[in-house]
């Protein structure tokens, strides 16, 4: 029990302080009553010991002069901006990464009693965690998996700051800066990959076209009348596209007869 821990002398001092308040009442009431805002909590110390395991507030709180002191703790969400960190990735690429950490204090007693400066400690821990986590990732994983990496950093920070009364709500990686030489190399690599894919697609198109022409030739070989119709359709297309072109149709059978005579001669 914290109240029993103050000892006999402590109880004597507390009794004298309470007696002083009664003697000087109602003037002393202005020194005893403190106002705690809605988003704040007050951790009260009595003779150097925390008065209760739960912080007081919001609203009016009563403290004894001379023996009681208190510390206000803000429970609103704090934005911690991590400056650009120079990081060497797993595949030996130097990058600069910055981020934002959103956290809040959920236990005012732990934030006051367990750490000297909770905000500074959280900021330094966020910097270190960001560098450690990103150092185990390759550049491709860093660029493609920002959300997963942010969740991993959030889980590590949340578990580490639990004893400080801190709850990490969100972690965001804002920007990843790559050296200019590396950007040019990546652009050249991407362009070469796109050109290779384009050549593969063009080759596949030529192959498919060749297969289609082969099938068309087999169909026309089986039907001479179909070949004649295709010939007339081609003439119609030429006449429609280029009106200045003069086309003299020549029957296919004449060409076949000429071919047979030449072969016979």
Protein Blocks (a to p, Z undefined) as FASTA:
>chain_A
ZZlmnojmlmmmmmmmmmmmmmmpcklmmmmpccddfkbccdddeehiafbfbdededjd
dddehjaccddddfbdcdddddddddddfkopacddddddddddfblklmmmmpmblmlm
mmmmmmmmmmmmmmmpcfklmmmmmmmmmmmmmmmmmmmmmmnopacfbdcdfbdcddfk
lmmmmmmmmmmmmmmmmmmmmmmmmmmmmmmmmmmmmmmmmmmklmmmmmmmmmmmmmmm
mmmbccddddfklmmmmmmmmmmZZ
